[in-house]
Structures are given as structure tokens and as C-alpha cells.
């Protein structure tokens, strides 16, 4: 059975460890989020209508989520 009481020391500088993440360009992430936030209003209305119908489809008359 392995000895679970031993623990390996963590590197003092996190960039030296294997789990160090590469730096990302923050401005690229901001642009991507802005693109996601700006959408076609007609497409969003159509998508909501399909979602609404799907959620209320099998619910009893008095228990609809969206009336």
C-alpha cells in the first residue's frame, strides 16, 4: 500500500511547476465576450420562443413556467 502521509513539496515559483498556465491576451478575451453579448435581437426572440415551448411542453396547464 502506498504511503499517503508523504507529500511532495510545491515549487515556490508557480511558473516553474507543471501546472503553470500560459498567459493569455486579456484584450482577446474581452473582444470575444463583447461579441457574445451583442446578438441579433430577432434571433434571440426566436430562440427564446423555442426554449419557452420546450420547457412548457409537458407541463400541466396550471404549472406552466411561461404563461
C-alpha positions, -999 to 999 in steps of 0.1 A, spaced: 0 0 0 15 34 -9 25 58 19 -1 86 18 15 106 47 42 118 24 36 149 4 58 164 -23 69 200 -18 53 225 -41 75 247 -62 79 282 -48 75 298 -81 43 286 -97 56 292 -132 82 265 -126 56 239 -118 40 216 -144 5 232 -138 16 267 -147 -9 282 -172 3 301 -202 -5 338 -202 -35 348 -223 -42 380 -241 -69 398 -220 -80 420 -248 -88 390 -270 -110 376 -242 -127 410 -239 -134 411 -276 -148 376 -275 -172 383 -246 -183 415 -263 -192 395 -295 -212 371 -274 -231 399 -257 -240 416 -289 -266 394 -307 -293 396 -332 -325 406 -314 -347 386 -338 -326 355 -334 -328 359 -296 -366 362 -297 -369 331 -319 -345 311 -296 -365 321 -265 -398 311 -281 -384 276 -289 -370 273 -254 -403 285 -238 -423 260 -258 -399 232 -250 -400 239 -212 -438 242 -211 -445 213 -235 -451 185 -210 -462 206 -180 -498 205 -168 -519 236 -177 -517 252 -143 -479 247 -139 -465 264 -170 -432 283 -164 -441 309 -190 -478 318 -195 
